[in-house]
Amino acid sequence: MDRLSDMRLFLSAASAGSFSAAGRKVGLSPAASSAAMQRLEQSLGVKLFERTTRQLRLTEEGRLYQYYCQQAIDAITEAEHQLQAGKQLVQGTVRISAPSDLGRNLLQDYLFEFSQHYPDVRFVLSLTDSHANLVLDDVDVAIRYGKLADSSMVARTLAPNRRVICVAPACDDHFGPLTELQQLAQRPALVLTTSAGPMNVWQFQSGKRVESIQLDHYHETNDGEILRKWAVQGRGYAYKSVLDIVDDVRAERLRIVLPDKLSAPVPLHALYHRNKHQPPRVKLLLDFLQERFAAQSAALDELGIAF
């Protein structure tokens, strides 16, 4: 078999978790499929699979090779389509990682709208409030708030953003007006937990002045959407990105308190590979999202949030 055929067989085996199943798709016996994968491992000088009597599992090197193999196969497939059609086709798969709250609300609506214009584009959407590894997580675009930590990626700003303190009107009325930041220590709080631990230190910045409060008693969740729903239900005070709550504030489901207490800027970014060819579907999607989030940012002016 040639290398391209080996790569296709490898991807099939990785997906099916079986050499036999992968071989059947291309008319190879289990022994021939296994031998082909052994040759591939020998030529690469790494072990791609962990083999047991019950399962076939990718090693860390295997996951990395799977990612790049898929990119290569996708590029070849797209090149063939381009040549056949004689023009750039907007089709194929875009793998996206996004925060849970943003993904379940604004983003899913924007992706649906994009699909109306480009029905041949398929989305694989992964929602997580942890940082994404674009290589190991097999992601084309990661949408995240805040600073760019990985210099191997390009950050395209989609919208300005800050975090604010918000609460349901009924909860706010029950406890009375919040006039000082330190009062939060005596009130119910809602905290997001990430792989780095609970975000129970809320920081605020006004010019060069920075202040913070550490919360010791709170409900916590690793899902930003759950956190927002808890806030709407009146279970406590939350520290949320304005983009996530703008519709709730406008509908009076949430109220921004201490509006002069804003976090440092945490703009919304689309992150993608620095050295990777960007197919038309990804470029068009990024342009589309930037336009939609810009319109959403304009709505923030109504809330009097200074970016």
KEMAR-330296 format. One record per residue: x, y, z of N, C-alpha, C in turn; residue number from 1; residue in one letter. Coordinates in Angstrom, 3 decimals. Last residue first. Example, Ala and Ser with C-alpha at 12.3 -4.5 7.8 and 13.67 -1.06 7.14 Angstrom:
<nodes>
12.850;-2.250;7.080;13.670;-1.060;7.140;12.900;0.030;7.870;2;s $
13.190;-5.690;7.800;12.300;-4.500;7.800;13.200;-3.300;7.800;1;a $
</nodes>
This chain:
<nodes>
-15.928;50.050;27.276;-14.872;49.101;26.945;-13.530;49.814;26.817;307;f $
-18.545;50.601;29.427;-17.412;51.251;28.765;-16.303;50.241;28.532;306;a $
-21.930;50.077;29.172;-20.672;49.430;29.529;-19.541;50.066;28.729;305;i $
-24.562;50.873;28.759;-23.626;51.828;29.332;-22.319;51.221;29.785;304;g $
-26.348;49.363;27.449;-26.157;49.044;28.862;-25.180;49.991;29.545;303;l $
-26.177;50.167;24.848;-27.415;50.476;25.561;-27.260;50.258;27.063;302;e $
-23.847;49.048;24.032;-23.833;50.486;24.300;-25.070;50.902;25.084;301;d $
-24.463;46.488;23.352;-23.920;46.709;24.694;-23.876;48.190;25.051;300;l $
-25.148;46.508;20.721;-26.247;46.465;21.688;-25.757;46.734;23.104;299;a $
-22.695;46.319;19.536;-23.384;47.605;19.452;-24.527;47.674;20.460;298;a $
-22.173;43.642;19.877;-21.422;44.606;20.685;-22.098;45.970;20.678;297;s $
-23.765;42.551;17.907;-24.108;42.292;19.306;-23.397;43.294;20.222;296;q $
-22.345;43.382;15.677;-23.711;43.874;15.866;-24.157;43.677;17.313;295;a $
-20.063;41.890;16.083;-19.953;43.350;16.074;-21.326;43.976;16.291;294;a $
-21.007;39.335;15.745;-20.635;39.747;17.098;-20.450;41.258;17.190;293;f $
-21.428;39.407;12.952;-22.552;39.196;13.871;-22.208;39.653;15.290;292;r $
-18.834;39.841;11.922;-19.921;40.765;11.602;-21.066;40.644;12.607;291;e $
-17.507;37.608;12.882;-17.045;38.935;13.277;-18.136;39.975;13.030;290;q $
-18.898;35.574;11.578;-18.992;35.694;13.031;-18.549;37.077;13.505;289;l $
-18.099;36.073;8.901;-19.512;36.116;9.277;-19.663;36.328;10.786;288;f $
-15.354;35.635;9.002;-15.872;36.942;8.577;-17.311;37.126;9.049;287;d $
-15.385;32.930;9.766;-14.781;33.931;10.645;-15.268;35.333;10.295;286;l $
-16.626;31.783;7.500;-17.262;31.687;8.810;-16.705;32.742;9.761;285;l $
-14.747;32.315;5.510;-16.078;32.910;5.417;-16.795;32.877;6.760;284;l $
-12.611;30.747;6.477;-12.457;32.195;6.320;-13.816;32.880;6.271;283;k $
-13.748;28.179;6.366;-13.309;28.731;7.648;-13.195;30.249;7.563;282;v $
-14.300;27.835;3.638;-15.396;27.721;4.610;-15.018;28.340;5.955;281;r $
-11.771;28.062;2.334;-12.794;29.111;2.192;-13.878;29.049;3.256;280;p $
-9.108;27.073;4.644;-10.032;26.832;3.535;-11.123;27.895;3.494;279;p $
-6.004;28.127;5.361;-7.373;28.360;5.807;-8.324;28.151;4.632;278;q $
-3.151;26.311;6.220;-3.959;26.868;5.141;-5.405;26.967;5.604;277;h $
-1.418;27.149;9.199;-2.305;26.233;8.497;-3.073;26.961;7.398;276;k $
0.092;28.555;10.974;0.739;28.072;9.750;-0.137;27.136;8.933;275;n $
-1.627;29.237;13.109;-0.840;30.264;12.422;-0.356;29.793;11.057;274;r $
-4.951;28.151;13.670;-3.544;27.810;13.467;-2.820;28.882;12.657;273;h $
-7.032;30.366;15.674;-6.816;29.345;14.653;-5.319;29.188;14.412;272;y $
-9.563;31.800;17.665;-8.181;31.336;17.566;-8.074;30.267;16.492;271;l $
-11.406;34.600;18.130;-11.410;33.348;17.376;-9.951;32.970;17.175;270;a $
-12.207;36.229;21.230;-11.306;35.935;20.112;-11.705;34.647;19.405;269;h $
-13.502;38.859;23.078;-13.804;37.547;22.509;-12.947;37.347;21.265;268;l $
-11.599;40.535;25.652;-12.264;40.455;24.350;-12.497;39.022;23.904;267;p $
-11.626;41.620;28.450;-11.466;40.207;28.076;-12.176;40.001;26.736;266;v $
-10.361;44.336;30.330;-10.920;43.852;29.064;-10.610;42.378;28.819;265;p $
-10.924;43.790;33.860;-10.062;44.231;32.765;-10.665;43.715;31.460;264;a $
-14.354;44.167;35.013;-13.076;43.463;34.900;-12.184;44.174;33.896;263;s $
-15.886;46.864;36.756;-15.732;46.065;35.541;-14.392;45.345;35.572;262;l $
-17.889;48.666;38.540;-16.921;47.600;38.800;-16.884;46.665;37.593;261;k $
-19.931;50.301;37.944;-18.590;50.875;37.788;-17.500;49.854;38.065;260;d $
-22.216;48.888;38.568;-21.820;48.975;37.155;-20.464;49.622;36.917;259;p $
-23.340;47.358;40.815;-22.026;48.015;40.853;-21.478;48.170;39.429;258;l $
-25.133;45.006;38.754;-24.975;45.797;39.976;-23.529;46.285;40.072;257;v $
-27.370;44.296;36.225;-25.961;44.564;36.511;-25.887;45.454;37.748;256;i $
-29.813;41.799;36.325;-29.523;43.208;36.575;-28.022;43.334;36.857;255;r $
-31.904;39.668;34.352;-30.724;39.926;35.172;-30.506;41.431;35.274;254;l $
-34.229;39.955;33.045;-34.058;38.717;33.810;-32.851;38.818;34.735;253;r $
-34.656;42.098;31.371;-34.822;42.301;32.814;-34.857;40.992;33.593;252;e $
-33.907;41.957;28.789;-35.220;41.384;29.101;-35.544;41.482;30.595;251;a $
-31.371;43.001;28.983;-32.361;43.757;28.212;-33.774;43.269;28.491;250;r $
-30.186;40.930;30.429;-30.288;42.268;31.013;-31.353;43.082;30.293;249;v $
-30.312;38.822;28.624;-30.990;38.700;29.919;-31.170;40.067;30.573;248;d $
-28.697;39.785;26.561;-30.120;39.554;26.298;-30.909;39.436;27.596;247;d $
-26.192;39.920;27.891;-26.810;41.135;27.353;-28.299;40.938;27.095;246;v $
-24.701;37.838;28.865;-25.916;38.195;29.602;-26.667;39.373;29.009;245;i $
-22.443;37.381;27.366;-23.261;36.228;27.731;-24.605;36.625;28.328;244;d $
-21.215;39.856;27.127;-21.768;39.241;25.919;-22.699;38.076;26.250;243;l $
-20.219;40.234;29.699;-21.398;40.985;29.278;-22.037;40.354;28.046;242;v $
-19.344;37.443;31.643;-19.047;38.271;30.481;-20.329;38.955;30.015;241;s $
-19.983;37.526;35.204;-20.190;37.006;33.854;-19.722;37.994;32.794;240;k $
-20.413;36.506;38.195;-19.375;37.321;37.545;-19.306;36.822;36.109;239;y $
-23.426;36.597;40.189;-22.496;35.957;39.254;-21.558;36.996;38.647;238;a $
-25.251;35.928;43.142;-24.563;36.915;42.308;-23.515;36.204;41.447;237;y $
-28.073;33.597;43.279;-26.928;34.342;43.778;-26.359;35.311;42.757;236;g $
-30.381;32.493;42.362;-29.626;31.724;43.352;-28.382;32.452;43.859;235;r $
-32.197;33.340;40.426;-32.099;34.067;41.680;-31.305;33.369;42.757;234;g $
-32.293;32.327;37.910;-33.208;31.741;38.891;-33.139;32.426;40.253;233;q $
-30.157;33.661;36.767;-31.512;34.040;36.355;-32.544;33.514;37.349;232;v $
-28.087;32.175;37.991;-28.234;33.606;38.260;-29.645;34.073;37.917;231;a $
-28.491;29.663;36.858;-28.595;29.831;38.313;-28.817;31.303;38.664;230;w $
-27.926;30.318;34.204;-29.291;29.933;34.580;-29.505;30.044;36.084;229;k $
-25.174;30.823;34.391;-26.083;31.901;33.983;-27.519;31.579;34.389;228;r $
-24.292;28.262;35.141;-24.041;29.416;36.007;-25.000;30.557;35.675;227;l $
-24.974;26.776;32.898;-25.624;26.483;34.175;-25.470;27.670;35.124;226;i $
-23.157;27.962;31.127;-24.592;28.078;30.879;-25.384;27.797;32.153;225;e $
-20.652;27.229;32.116;-21.050;28.629;32.133;-22.526;28.843;31.898;224;g $
-19.815;24.638;34.153;-20.592;24.940;32.948;-21.117;26.372;33.028;223;d $
-18.854;23.781;36.503;-17.876;23.909;35.419;-18.550;24.254;34.100;222;n $
-19.933;25.533;39.458;-20.186;24.621;38.349;-19.100;24.818;37.301;221;t $
-20.810;26.314;42.865;-19.883;26.301;41.734;-20.300;25.263;40.694;220;e $
-21.877;28.599;45.345;-22.207;27.449;44.508;-21.225;27.474;43.339;219;h $
-19.865;29.715;48.151;-20.492;29.873;46.840;-20.955;28.526;46.291;218;y $
-17.673;31.338;50.123;-18.915;30.560;50.212;-19.708;30.777;48.923;217;h $
-15.526;32.959;49.589;-15.266;31.680;50.253;-16.498;30.784;50.336;216;d $
-14.078;35.153;47.288;-15.310;34.589;47.826;-15.024;33.210;48.400;215;l $
-12.168;38.018;47.246;-12.127;36.554;47.261;-13.374;36.048;47.965;214;q $
-12.002;40.781;45.126;-12.624;40.189;46.299;-12.534;38.676;46.169;213;i $
-9.990;43.596;44.060;-10.537;42.249;43.938;-11.219;41.840;45.227;212;s $
-8.777;46.218;41.924;-9.245;45.711;43.210;-9.888;44.351;42.995;211;e $
-6.664;48.555;40.419;-7.168;47.179;40.399;-7.609;46.804;41.805;210;v $
-6.125;51.373;38.461;-6.561;50.879;39.775;-7.179;49.494;39.637;209;r $
-5.661;52.420;36.055;-4.563;51.649;36.644;-4.946;51.045;37.992;208;k $
-8.923;52.067;34.972;-7.648;52.704;34.679;-6.518;51.846;35.209;207;g $
-10.149;49.773;36.931;-10.572;51.085;36.458;-9.308;51.900;36.239;206;s $
-11.033;46.416;37.305;-9.999;47.379;36.924;-10.640;48.658;36.414;205;q $
-11.387;43.548;39.378;-11.981;44.684;38.680;-10.896;45.725;38.432;204;f $
-11.851;40.049;39.986;-10.996;41.229;39.860;-11.674;42.299;39.018;203;q $
-12.696;37.563;42.195;-13.231;38.439;41.157;-12.423;39.734;41.148;202;w $
-11.964;34.417;42.858;-11.381;35.742;43.066;-11.834;36.614;41.903;201;v $
-12.957;32.004;42.092;-13.613;32.660;43.224;-12.935;33.961;43.646;200;n $
-13.014;29.917;40.029;-12.717;31.328;39.780;-13.417;32.162;40.857;199;m $
-11.582;26.800;41.037;-12.707;27.740;41.060;-12.248;29.179;40.835;198;p $
-9.156;25.368;38.659;-9.803;25.523;39.955;-10.932;26.536;39.897;197;g $
-8.205;24.885;36.180;-7.282;25.563;37.092;-7.881;25.760;38.481;196;a $
-10.335;23.904;34.814;-9.276;22.949;35.139;-8.255;23.549;36.105;195;s $
-12.885;25.866;36.510;-12.182;25.377;35.326;-11.137;24.357;35.763;194;t $
-15.984;26.964;37.716;-14.784;26.180;37.993;-14.184;25.683;36.682;193;t $
-17.678;29.934;38.560;-17.301;28.986;37.510;-16.006;28.283;37.904;192;l $
-20.007;30.628;41.143;-18.619;30.631;40.669;-18.406;29.561;39.601;191;v $
-22.102;32.757;42.848;-22.068;31.670;41.863;-20.722;31.734;41.156;190;l $
-23.067;33.607;46.211;-22.308;33.822;44.976;-22.316;32.560;44.124;189;a $
-24.973;35.319;48.650;-24.756;34.093;47.869;-24.071;34.399;46.541;188;p $
-23.048;37.579;50.777;-24.200;37.267;49.926;-23.916;36.009;49.098;187;r $
-20.856;38.496;52.049;-21.966;38.072;52.895;-23.200;37.683;52.082;186;q $
-19.164;39.341;50.086;-18.689;38.252;50.949;-19.808;37.701;51.827;185;a $
-20.318;41.583;48.993;-20.505;40.297;48.307;-20.092;39.123;49.181;184;l $
-19.445;43.769;50.337;-20.733;43.208;50.750;-20.980;41.837;50.115;183;q $
-17.219;44.697;49.047;-17.014;43.753;50.151;-18.317;43.160;50.672;182;q $
-18.194;46.606;47.240;-17.743;45.306;46.749;-17.662;44.279;47.880;181;l $
-21.180;48.339;48.106;-19.740;48.140;48.245;-19.363;46.729;47.824;180;e $
-23.863;48.233;47.546;-23.193;49.529;47.432;-21.679;49.431;47.529;179;t $
-26.610;46.677;46.511;-25.189;46.386;46.725;-24.433;47.687;46.488;178;l $
-29.812;46.889;48.043;-28.817;47.424;47.110;-27.385;47.051;47.509;177;p $
-31.184;43.684;49.151;-30.998;45.123;49.213;-29.881;45.590;48.304;176;g $
-31.940;41.093;49.041;-30.777;41.414;49.869;-30.532;42.915;49.996;175;f $
-34.230;41.294;47.370;-34.295;40.586;48.651;-33.150;40.996;49.578;174;h $
-33.355;42.562;45.074;-34.317;43.256;45.933;-34.367;42.621;47.322;173;d $
-31.700;40.552;44.057;-31.133;41.858;44.380;-32.048;42.613;45.337;172;d $
-33.579;38.566;43.573;-32.493;38.321;44.530;-31.882;39.640;44.991;171;c $
-35.131;39.834;41.614;-35.757;39.391;42.864;-34.709;39.161;43.946;170;a $
-33.241;40.304;39.493;-33.861;41.412;40.228;-34.466;40.995;41.564;169;p $
-30.281;38.310;39.583;-31.699;38.404;39.258;-32.326;39.535;40.072;168;a $
-27.137;39.831;38.783;-28.002;39.117;39.720;-29.439;39.255;39.240;167;v $
-23.627;40.416;38.108;-25.038;40.429;37.740;-25.836;39.556;38.706;166;c $
-20.703;42.131;37.513;-21.480;41.433;38.538;-22.948;41.542;38.152;165;i $
-18.848;41.487;34.457;-19.573;42.348;35.387;-20.235;41.484;36.455;164;v $
-16.160;41.527;32.126;-17.017;40.795;33.057;-17.618;41.778;34.062;163;r $
-16.161;42.731;28.725;-15.704;42.779;30.112;-16.630;41.909;30.952;162;r $
-15.209;42.977;25.281;-15.990;42.360;26.354;-15.337;42.639;27.701;161;n $
-15.385;43.284;21.681;-14.873;43.696;22.992;-15.747;43.091;24.083;160;p $
-15.167;40.570;19.295;-15.952;41.590;19.999;-15.239;42.005;21.279;159;a $
-13.262;39.175;17.843;-14.645;39.164;17.378;-15.471;40.263;18.030;158;l $
-9.950;39.182;16.832;-10.916;39.735;17.772;-12.305;39.773;17.144;157;t $
-8.084;36.383;16.323;-8.861;37.386;15.602;-9.954;37.893;16.542;156;r $
-4.983;35.097;16.869;-6.207;35.526;17.549;-6.872;36.627;16.733;155;a $
-3.215;32.227;15.903;-3.589;33.595;15.560;-4.895;33.918;16.273;154;v $
-0.828;30.217;17.704;-2.144;30.473;17.144;-2.320;31.954;16.826;153;m $
1.509;30.030;18.960;1.416;29.273;17.719;0.071;29.487;17.038;152;s $
1.355;31.280;21.372;1.842;32.082;20.249;1.797;31.339;18.926;151;s $
-1.158;31.057;23.624;-0.348;30.206;22.753;0.059;30.992;21.512;150;d $
-2.747;32.928;24.874;-1.658;32.319;25.644;-0.690;31.545;24.763;149;a $
-4.414;35.891;24.465;-3.865;34.759;23.732;-2.666;34.208;24.486;148;l $
-6.902;36.872;26.903;-5.620;37.014;26.220;-5.211;35.728;25.512;147;k $
-10.533;36.515;26.436;-9.287;36.836;27.111;-8.060;36.850;26.236;146;g $
-12.606;33.765;25.401;-12.463;35.094;25.979;-11.036;35.279;26.501;145;y $
-12.709;31.911;22.306;-12.385;32.058;23.717;-12.334;33.536;24.121;144;r $
-13.090;29.465;19.982;-13.603;30.774;20.371;-13.447;30.901;21.880;143;i $
-11.081;27.885;17.694;-11.464;27.915;19.111;-11.899;29.334;19.444;142;a $
-11.209;26.039;14.749;-11.382;27.364;15.341;-11.787;27.202;16.801;141;v $
-10.551;23.361;14.376;-10.157;24.348;13.373;-10.172;25.757;13.958;140;d $
-9.369;20.742;16.435;-10.214;21.923;16.306;-9.664;22.851;15.226;139;v $
-8.361;18.429;17.892;-8.834;18.379;16.508;-9.821;19.510;16.226;138;d $
-7.144;18.424;20.303;-8.600;18.414;20.330;-9.205;18.420;18.933;137;d $
-4.463;18.607;19.585;-4.937;17.364;20.192;-6.458;17.284;20.226;136;l $
-4.531;21.247;18.342;-3.982;20.053;17.701;-4.611;18.795;18.270;135;v $
-5.719;23.098;20.010;-6.224;22.974;18.655;-5.723;21.731;17.949;134;l $
-6.850;22.728;23.086;-5.610;22.463;22.368;-6.006;22.167;20.928;133;n $
-8.811;25.136;24.847;-8.710;24.066;23.858;-7.293;23.965;23.313;132;a $
-9.556;25.699;28.278;-8.839;26.089;27.063;-8.689;24.889;26.140;131;h $
-12.952;25.105;29.373;-11.503;24.977;29.522;-10.838;25.392;28.218;130;s $
-15.584;25.012;28.878;-15.096;26.254;29.458;-13.617;26.175;29.814;129;d $
-16.904;23.703;25.845;-16.119;23.515;27.064;-15.667;24.874;27.564;128;t $
-18.364;22.107;23.184;-18.547;23.159;24.180;-17.783;22.821;25.454;127;l $
-17.881;21.664;19.792;-17.524;21.151;21.119;-17.593;22.299;22.116;126;s $
-19.332;20.948;16.758;-19.235;21.955;17.816;-18.982;21.293;19.163;125;l $
-18.860;20.667;13.557;-18.649;19.812;14.727;-18.350;20.777;15.870;124;v $
-20.818;21.402;10.686;-20.160;21.846;11.912;-20.010;20.701;12.899;123;f $
-20.525;21.613;7.166;-20.925;20.811;8.332;-20.132;21.271;9.548;122;r $
-21.742;23.217;4.355;-20.752;23.269;5.435;-21.318;22.534;6.649;121;v $
-23.762;23.336;2.568;-22.829;22.213;2.423;-21.702;22.242;3.454;120;d $
-25.243;25.674;2.945;-25.782;24.403;3.467;-24.830;23.220;3.364;119;p $
-24.775;28.655;3.488;-23.819;27.648;3.011;-24.228;26.271;3.542;118;y $
-26.967;30.067;4.436;-26.242;30.591;3.270;-25.335;29.531;2.642;117;h $
-27.763;28.569;6.561;-28.775;28.932;5.575;-28.134;29.442;4.288;116;q $
-25.489;28.466;8.101;-25.880;27.261;7.359;-26.957;27.545;6.324;115;s $
-25.560;30.928;9.370;-24.519;30.676;8.369;-24.898;29.485;7.493;114;f $
-27.664;30.410;11.158;-27.831;31.421;10.117;-26.806;31.222;9.003;113;e $
-26.426;28.506;12.780;-27.639;28.148;12.031;-27.853;29.129;10.884;112;f $
-24.404;30.058;13.856;-24.052;28.919;13.002;-25.248;28.475;12.174;111;l $
-25.910;31.864;15.376;-25.104;32.360;14.265;-24.722;31.223;13.310;110;y $
-27.026;30.150;17.271;-27.906;30.903;16.376;-27.136;31.400;15.157;109;d $
-24.747;29.258;18.553;-25.559;28.280;17.831;-26.534;28.978;16.885;108;q $
-23.801;31.695;19.699;-23.062;31.014;18.640;-23.929;30.039;17.866;107;l $
-25.734;32.520;21.704;-25.415;33.325;20.527;-24.822;32.501;19.395;106;l $
-26.059;29.620;23.108;-26.939;30.756;22.877;-26.564;31.507;21.605;105;n $
-24.186;27.698;23.434;-25.584;27.277;23.470;-26.549;28.405;23.141;104;r $
-21.768;29.160;23.361;-22.076;28.174;22.329;-23.536;27.806;22.271;103;g $
-21.806;30.721;25.671;-21.793;31.375;24.361;-22.231;30.404;23.271;102;l $
-21.737;28.605;27.561;-22.816;29.588;27.549;-22.928;30.252;26.186;101;d $
-19.350;27.119;26.902;-20.678;26.504;26.909;-21.800;27.526;26.798;100;s $
-16.962;28.341;24.497;-17.483;28.274;25.867;-18.939;27.818;25.856;99;p $
-15.978;26.132;21.758;-16.481;27.401;22.286;-16.904;27.236;23.742;98;a $
-14.529;24.870;18.813;-14.610;24.762;20.271;-15.028;26.125;20.804;97;s $
-15.279;23.343;15.710;-15.267;24.549;16.540;-15.322;24.178;18.012;96;i $
-14.538;22.356;12.525;-14.563;21.897;13.921;-14.317;23.095;14.838;95;r $
-16.179;22.121;9.572;-15.479;23.084;10.425;-15.652;22.622;11.866;94;v $
-16.177;20.304;6.520;-16.388;20.326;7.968;-15.562;21.421;8.636;93;t $
-17.660;21.256;3.330;-16.745;20.530;4.201;-17.058;20.764;5.666;92;g $
-17.710;24.179;1.227;-18.271;22.943;1.749;-17.223;22.267;2.624;91;q $
-17.588;26.175;-1.150;-17.776;26.378;0.282;-18.495;25.153;0.822;90;v $
-15.127;25.916;-3.624;-16.399;25.455;-3.103;-16.457;25.694;-1.604;89;l $
-13.665;27.770;-6.128;-13.622;27.440;-4.715;-15.019;27.072;-4.229;88;q $
-13.725;26.086;-9.330;-13.862;27.266;-8.478;-13.806;26.814;-7.029;87;k $
-13.780;23.762;-10.711;-13.189;24.911;-11.377;-13.323;26.196;-10.585;86;g $
-14.645;21.352;-9.843;-15.651;22.401;-9.991;-15.110;23.622;-10.725;85;a $
-12.296;19.877;-9.829;-13.456;19.378;-10.557;-14.464;20.483;-10.817;84;q $
-10.650;21.404;-8.196;-10.272;21.177;-9.590;-11.462;20.732;-10.416;83;l $
-12.041;21.261;-5.778;-11.772;22.555;-6.393;-11.470;22.383;-7.884;82;q $
-11.981;18.537;-5.249;-13.265;19.191;-5.506;-13.076;20.526;-6.209;81;h $
-9.252;18.224;-4.835;-9.911;17.496;-5.918;-11.242;18.137;-6.276;80;e $
-8.936;19.824;-2.574;-8.232;20.175;-3.809;-8.876;19.494;-5.015;79;a $
-10.445;18.386;-0.709;-10.900;19.706;-1.123;-10.222;20.135;-2.420;78;e $
-8.874;16.089;-0.492;-10.269;15.991;-0.934;-10.774;17.330;-1.437;77;t $
-6.522;17.219;0.502;-6.514;16.520;-0.788;-7.924;16.443;-1.357;76;i $
-7.453;18.221;2.951;-6.866;19.132;1.966;-6.862;18.504;0.575;75;a $
-8.300;15.889;4.245;-9.274;16.948;3.956;-8.753;17.886;2.874;74;d $
-5.836;14.595;4.456;-6.897;13.987;3.649;-7.937;15.033;3.276;73;i $
-4.526;16.426;6.172;-3.982;16.122;4.845;-5.053;15.548;3.928;72;a $
-6.133;16.361;8.460;-5.937;17.619;7.749;-5.454;17.370;6.322;71;q $
-5.834;13.679;9.143;-7.152;14.165;8.758;-7.046;15.479;8.001;70;q $
-3.107;13.673;9.784;-3.604;12.841;8.679;-4.947;13.361;8.186;69;c $
-3.106;15.328;12.021;-2.457;15.792;10.799;-2.860;14.956;9.583;68;y $
-4.637;13.724;13.844;-5.006;15.100;13.527;-4.412;15.536;12.186;67;y $
-3.187;11.344;13.936;-4.568;11.340;13.452;-4.992;12.745;13.024;66;q $
-0.860;12.188;15.164;-0.791;11.767;13.761;-2.190;11.744;13.151;65;y $
-1.903;12.681;17.720;-1.288;13.771;16.971;-1.235;13.434;15.485;64;l $
-2.744;10.126;18.399;-3.729;11.204;18.324;-3.187;12.375;17.512;63;r $
-0.291;8.794;18.413;-1.326;8.406;17.464;-2.375;9.482;17.294;62;g $
0.974;9.932;20.551;1.545;10.157;19.214;0.522;9.815;18.137;61;e $
-0.689;8.876;22.504;-0.641;10.328;22.337;-0.057;10.684;20.973;60;e $
-2.335;6.034;20.951;-1.371;6.631;21.871;-1.421;8.145;21.683;59;t $
-5.648;4.759;20.575;-4.558;5.601;20.086;-3.635;6.025;21.221;58;l $
-6.573;1.359;21.003;-6.630;2.732;21.464;-5.420;3.508;20.964;57;r $
-8.631;-1.317;20.803;-7.530;-0.683;20.088;-7.618;0.801;20.415;56;l $
-9.565;-4.018;23.035;-9.727;-2.737;22.369;-8.433;-2.264;21.714;55;q $
-9.103;-6.603;23.956;-10.469;-6.080;23.922;-10.622;-4.775;23.152;54;r $
-6.481;-7.222;23.981;-7.393;-8.224;23.406;-8.795;-7.666;23.239;53;t $
-4.824;-4.196;22.915;-5.181;-5.193;23.920;-6.117;-6.189;23.255;52;t $
-2.507;-1.793;21.872;-3.311;-2.950;21.491;-3.562;-3.843;22.707;51;r $
-2.244;1.500;21.112;-2.101;0.582;22.237;-3.044;-0.580;21.943;50;e $
-0.738;2.888;18.164;-1.854;2.239;18.849;-1.381;1.484;20.087;49;f $
1.657;3.989;17.308;0.425;4.745;17.098;-0.748;4.193;17.898;48;l $
4.943;4.439;18.122;3.819;3.537;18.323;2.530;4.346;18.245;47;k $
7.372;5.446;15.628;6.583;5.661;16.852;5.475;4.621;16.920;46;v $
8.575;5.395;13.153;9.416;5.243;14.335;8.703;5.534;15.637;45;g $
7.429;5.403;10.707;7.375;6.648;11.475;8.278;6.601;12.702;44;l $
7.830;2.793;9.906;8.359;3.864;9.058;8.384;5.202;9.790;43;s $
6.500;1.424;11.932;7.942;1.242;11.756;8.545;2.379;10.936;42;q $
3.861;2.227;11.488;4.522;2.554;12.753;6.039;2.451;12.621;41;e $
3.477;1.067;8.952;3.365;2.512;9.122;4.072;2.956;10.402;40;l $
3.713;-1.628;9.534;4.686;-1.009;8.621;4.676;0.510;8.782;39;r $
1.470;-1.895;11.161;2.796;-2.140;11.729;3.883;-1.510;10.863;38;q $
-0.522;-1.418;9.302;-0.339;-0.469;10.402;1.017;-0.657;11.083;37;m $
-0.217;-3.669;7.671;-0.046;-2.334;7.094;0.202;-1.299;8.184;36;a $
-0.846;-5.715;9.454;0.516;-5.630;8.920;0.793;-4.244;8.341;35;a $
-3.560;-5.226;9.836;-2.641;-5.129;10.970;-1.204;-4.969;10.495;34;s $
-4.484;-5.738;7.230;-4.678;-4.419;7.841;-3.695;-4.206;8.982;33;s $
-3.833;-8.429;6.934;-3.228;-7.444;6.033;-3.345;-6.034;6.604;32;a $
-5.442;-9.561;8.935;-3.986;-9.711;8.998;-3.287;-8.670;8.136;31;a $
-8.043;-8.924;8.047;-7.540;-8.394;9.317;-6.022;-8.464;9.411;30;p $
-7.891;-8.140;4.488;-8.092;-9.069;5.593;-7.597;-8.432;6.884;29;s $
-9.484;-5.506;2.664;-8.288;-6.137;3.213;-8.661;-7.086;4.348;28;l $
-11.451;-3.803;1.534;-11.231;-5.144;1.001;-9.963;-5.820;1.467;27;g $
-11.980;-1.506;2.828;-11.143;-1.397;1.623;-10.766;-2.764;1.066;26;v $
-13.548;-2.215;4.960;-13.996;-1.095;4.132;-13.219;-0.992;2.823;25;k $
-12.075;-4.176;6.264;-13.251;-4.577;5.479;-13.716;-3.469;4.543;24;r $
-10.175;-2.670;7.690;-9.780;-3.445;6.517;-10.952;-3.820;5.636;23;g $
-11.702;-1.649;9.794;-11.082;-0.732;8.841;-10.701;-1.459;7.558;22;a $
-12.379;-4.013;11.114;-13.437;-3.174;10.550;-12.877;-2.215;9.510;21;a $
-9.777;-4.880;11.842;-10.644;-5.718;11.014;-11.710;-4.878;10.328;20;s $
-8.796;-2.945;13.546;-8.135;-3.156;12.262;-9.042;-3.924;11.313;19;f $
-10.753;-0.693;15.416;-10.565;-2.082;14.985;-9.853;-2.119;13.645;18;s $
-11.813;1.744;15.926;-11.220;1.019;17.047;-10.945;-0.430;16.712;17;g $
-12.836;3.421;14.033;-13.598;2.203;14.332;-13.079;1.476;15.563;16;a $
-10.900;5.477;14.011;-12.315;5.786;14.209;-13.109;4.570;14.664;15;s $
-8.546;4.103;13.542;-8.649;4.953;14.729;-10.099;5.268;15.052;14;a $
-9.141;2.920;11.098;-8.903;2.068;12.268;-9.037;2.867;13.558;13;a $
-9.331;5.224;9.492;-10.484;4.331;9.629;-10.343;3.444;10.861;12;s $
-6.751;6.209;9.686;-7.873;7.015;10.165;-9.107;6.159;10.390;11;l $
-5.345;4.049;8.474;-5.075;4.443;9.858;-6.242;5.234;10.440;10;f $
-6.333;4.161;5.883;-6.587;2.968;6.691;-6.374;3.281;8.173;9;l $
-5.292;6.629;5.108;-6.750;6.426;5.123;-7.113;5.229;5.996;8;r $
-2.569;6.047;5.313;-3.156;7.107;6.134;-4.669;6.949;6.228;7;m $
-2.269;4.072;3.381;-1.996;3.759;4.788;-2.641;4.788;5.708;6;d $
-2.805;5.590;1.122;-3.721;4.500;1.479;-3.532;4.094;2.936;5;s $
-0.560;7.254;1.226;-1.899;7.832;1.307;-2.930;6.777;1.698;4;l $
1.568;5.417;0.914;1.407;6.138;2.172;0.000;6.728;2.313;3;r $
0.401;2.346;-0.654;1.155;3.585;-0.619;0.822;4.338;0.668;2;d $
0.842;-1.198;0.000;0.000;0.000;0.000;0.878;1.249;0.000;1;m $
</nodes>
